[in-house]
Amino acid sequence: EIPGLEKTLARAKLLGIAGTKMRSRIGAANEEGIKSVVKQQFALAKRICRCGLVPIVEPEVDAFIGDKGHAEEILLNALHAELHLLQPGELIMLKLTLPDIDDLYASCVAHPNVVRVLALSGGFDRAEACARLKRQSGVIASFSRALTEGLSRDMDDATFSKA
């Protein structure tokens, strides 16, 4: 439970904020754990929707776990289960680790309650993250680690611009 969530969301809406996110990290292909995380995030997403904001559901699969593909399969099934419970007008975004399988989340991209599917770089370097993104139709980048690769705050403007 998040005390005062609706009050905070109402204030955010008044300030022109469009949405907010919930992030969980998936460290293994544990079906019970993944279903629980997704259910929890969607419960919060519905509360955020009721306040007129767009929630970003972010169940991040660790990109370097040995059973990543299986975890992604479980996650996709859990996402479908929760997406089909959303009412018309309950619009969400999904922020997901770039998957091993091309177009794995295409069904989520096409779902009427999904505004956007965002890809997080998940620790992949920029070249790998961009290569994987190219294989995910309809998914847009929301990279942070990959885009800051090679940058440091002590760089001068010219060096920063080259990087």
N, C-alpha and C positions, 0 to 999 in steps of 0.2 A: 504494500500500500504506500502511496505517495501522498502524505498529508498536504492539503492546500493546492493540489494539482489544478483543479478547475479554476481557482482564483488566479493562479499564476498564468494559466493559459488565456483567461479572459484579459488579463493585463497585456499579455503578449499580442493578442489580437488587436487591442486598442493601439498598440505601438506599431502596428503594421507588419508584424511577424507573420510569415506564411505557414510555417510548420515547425516541427521539432522531431528529434529522432530518439529511438531507444536502441542501444547496442548491446549485444551479447556475443560472447566468443564460444564457438563450438570447437572443442579440442579432440573429439573422437566421434566415431560413428555409433553413438549411443542413442538408439531409437527413442527410448523413454525420455532421456534428457533433451533431445532435439525437439520432440513434440511439446514438451513442457515449456521450453524457451519460446517457441513460436506461439503457443497458446497465450503465454504471459504477454508477449509483445503485442499480439492482436487485441487482447483485452485493453491494454493501454491505448492502442491505436483507436479503438472505438470511442474511448473517453475523449481523446484529442479531436476526433471528427465531430463529436457532439459540441465541442467548443468552437467549431468553425475553422479549425486549422487542418493542415495535411500532415499526417504522421509519416515518418520515415522508419520503416521496420528494417532493422539491420542485424540479422543473425549471422555473424561473420564466421565462416568456416576457416579454421587455420589452414593456410595455403600449403603448409609443409608437413601435415600429418600423413601417416602411411595409408590410412583408410579414407582419404579425402573424397575420392569418387563415391564411395558408399555413403559417406556423410552427406554429400550433395544430393544423392538419390533420396535419402530419408528426408532431408530438408525440403526438397521439391514436393514430396508427398504431403508433408506437414503444411507447407504453404498452401497447396491446393485445398486441403481440408478446411483451413481457416478462411481462405479467400471466398469459398463458396458459402460461407456463413455471413458475409458482409451484405448489408442492405444497399439498394441503389442509393447513390449519393454519399456513401461511405468510401471516400477516395483515399488511397494510400500510395506511397512510393515504397519500393523495395530496394535496399542497398545490399548487394550480395558480392561475395568473393568471386573473382573470375573463375569459372568452372573448368574442369578438365575436358568436358564434352562440349563440342560446338553446339550453340543454340539450345543449351540445356533448359534455359528459362524462357524459351519462346512462348510457352503457354501462359506464363505470367505476364509477359509483355503484351499479349493479346487480351488479357482479362479486363473486362469493362470497369472494374473497381481499381485498377492499377494505372496511376497517372504516368509513372515512369519506373523503369528498372535501371538502377545505377550500379555501376561496377566499381568495387574498391580494389585497389591494386594488391592489397593483402601481403605486401612484403616482396612481391616480384619487382625486379628492376624495371626501369621505364620501357626498355625494348621488349621485354617479355610481356609486360602488362599491355602494351599497345598491340602486340601480335595477338594476344588472347582476345582482346577487345574486338579486333577486326572479325573474329569468328563468332561474335554474339550479336545477331541481327536485332536491331531495335534497342539495344542497351547502350547507355551513355556513360562516359567516364566520370568518376568522382574520386580521382586519385589525389592523394596527398603525399604519401611517402615516395611514390615513383616520380612525382613532379618536382620534389625538392632534392632529388638525387644529385649529388655533386655541388650543391649550393651551401654556402656558409655565410654567416652574417659579417665576416670580416673582409668579404670581397668588395673590390671597388666596382663602380657602375659598369664599366666596360667588360670586366671579367664576368660579372653577374649576367649581363646581357648575352654574352657568348655561350654561357652554360645553358 
